[in-house]
Amino acid sequence: MVNDASNEPLQGYQLTLVHVDVKTGKAKTKKNYKPLEDVSRLGSTFTSLQGSYLYTVDGSLDKWNGNPLYRFTLGQETTSEPKSYEEYGNWVAGPVNNMAFFQKGTQITGVQMNNNRNTSFNGPDSPALSVQLIGKWIYAGYENGYFYIMNVETGKTLGKIKTGARQYGKLFSANDILYIQTEHNLFAIPLPIDLK
């Protein structure tokens, strides 16, 4: 008889931070955060160490429609609850420049990490596939094939372009041209005066 332990809960932690000596490759310290009753199907899609905070996006490997962002304070008690940003929806990007982006339904919201001030962005009624913050502008590619440029402070749309894309790479600009990498094309658009 084979013992199938796949349904057995496996106790563990939402996050374990290990400091490694780069010269020796050996672990120096290990800190566990937030004990959980079952980590057997827990997966992490994003982790970032920024100042005294550690950000992570964790959730069930069985859930395919996104997970919330959590913020742990370094050095806090092992059993302390992390700050959850679940109320804003599923994490889509950041934090970068003290701002993270979330999606609830088709609404994208940018949240300032230090004070929870938020801005809603006026994109289309379509889920976002990619959100990037560069300076004071949000660049978002949507499932409906449109790519939007929006002001980070007001949420207003500066412009949009139909790319037909379903995947976006990292944006870059040179000589006042914005380059948008997609799965099949590279779009080059002149930057509006507001973006220069």
N, C-alpha and C positions, 0 to 999 in steps of 0.2 A: 504494500500500500504506500502510495506517495503522499506526503504531507504537503498540501498547497497552502503556503503561508501568505499568499498574495492579499487575502482579505484581513490579515491580522494588522492591527494598528502598530505603528512603529514610532515610539516617542523620540523626540529630538528637539531641535531649535529652528526657528524661522531663519536665523542667520548666525553664522560663526565667522568671526573675524580673526584671522591668523596673521601675526606679524612674522615675517621671514627675514633672516639675516641674508642680505644679498651676496655677501662674500662666501658664506658657507652653504647657503641653501637650506639651512635648518630652521625650524620653527622656533621663535623666541618666546612669544606669548600667544595665548588663544583666549578669546572672549566670546561667550555664547550670549545670544539675545533672544528673548521671548520663547520660552518653552512651549511646545505644542504636543498634543496627545498623539497626533499622527502626521508624520512627514513622508509617508511612503509614496504619495503622489504629488508632492510639493516640487514646484519648479521655479527657477528664477530666470527672468528675461532681461533684467537690468540691475546693475549695482554700480554706485558711484560714491566715492569718498570725497566730501567737500567741506573743508574746515573741520569743525567739530561735529559734523553730521555725516551719517551714512544713509544713503537713499537706496531703496531696493523695491523692485516690482516682483512680487511672489504670488503664486496662486496654484491652483490645481492643474496638473497636466491634462486633466480631462476637460477643462474649460477653455474653449477656443476663442472667445470673444473679448479678450483683454482682462487685465487685472489692475487693481489700484496701486498707487505709489505709497510707500511707507517711509517715514524718516525716524531713524534711531539717533539718539544723542550718544556720542562716544563716551565710554566710561560709566554709563548709567547702570543701574541695577539690572541683573540678568532677567528678572521677572517684570521689569517695567514695560508697559505697553508703548509701542511706537506711535508717533503721530501718523494718523491715517488721512489720506486725501481722497478717500472713497466717495465722499459726498459730491465731489466734482465729476465723477465718472471714471472711466478707465484711462490710465496713463497713456499718452502718445509721444511725448518728448520732454526733454529737460530733466532736471533743472539745469539751466544755463543762464548766466547773468541774473541769478536769483529768481528765475521764473520757470515754472513747469506748465505743461499743457495737457489737458484732459479732454475726453470726449464722452458725452452722455447722449445717446441717440445719435443725431447728426450735429449737435451743437459742440463747438470747440470753446473751451474756456482756458484762459491763461491765468495762473495764480502766482502772485508774489509770495515767495517762500517765507520771507521774514514777517509779513503782516497779514497774509491771506487775502489781500486786496485782489480782486479778480476782474477780468475783462472778457466779455463774450465777443466772439468773432463772427462776422457776417458772411460766412461761406455759404455754399449751396446746401440744399437738403440732401446731402450725400455723406457717407462716412469718409473721414480723412485716411489716406494711406501713408502720408508723410508730412511731418510738420518740422520746420527748421526756423530757428531764430538767428537772424544776422542783423546786428545793430538794433535799430528800432523797428524792424520789419519782420513780419511772419510770412513765411513762404510755405504754402500748403498745397499738396497734390491730393485730389479727391478721387474716389472710386468711380464717379461719373465721367472721368477723363479730363476734368478741368483743373488748372493750376492757378491759385490765387496768391496775390501779394496784398498783405493787410498791415495796417499800422498797429504796433504792439500796445500803444497807450489808449487808442480810441476804439480799436476793433474794426474800423472802417476799411473797406476794400479800395485799394489803389488801382488794381487792374486784374485781369484774368486772361488766360489763354487756353484754348482747347488743345490738349496734347494727345488725348486718347489713351494715355498711359495707365498702366495698372501697377507699375513699380517705379520708384524714384531713387536715384542715387544722391550723393552729397552734392549740394549746389556749390558753384564757385563763380567768381567774377574776375574779369581782367579787362583793362582798357574800356571801362564803362559798358561792358557787355555782361549780362547774366547768362550763365550756362546751366541748363537744366538737363541732367542725365536721366534718361528713362530706360526701360528694358530694351527698346529697339532704336531709339533716336537720341540725338543730342540737339536740344533747342538752344539757339543763341538769340537773345532779345536785348535790344538796347535798353539800358537802365533809364527810367524816367528821371527827370531833373531832381525830384524829391529823394531819390535813392543814391545819388552821386555824392 
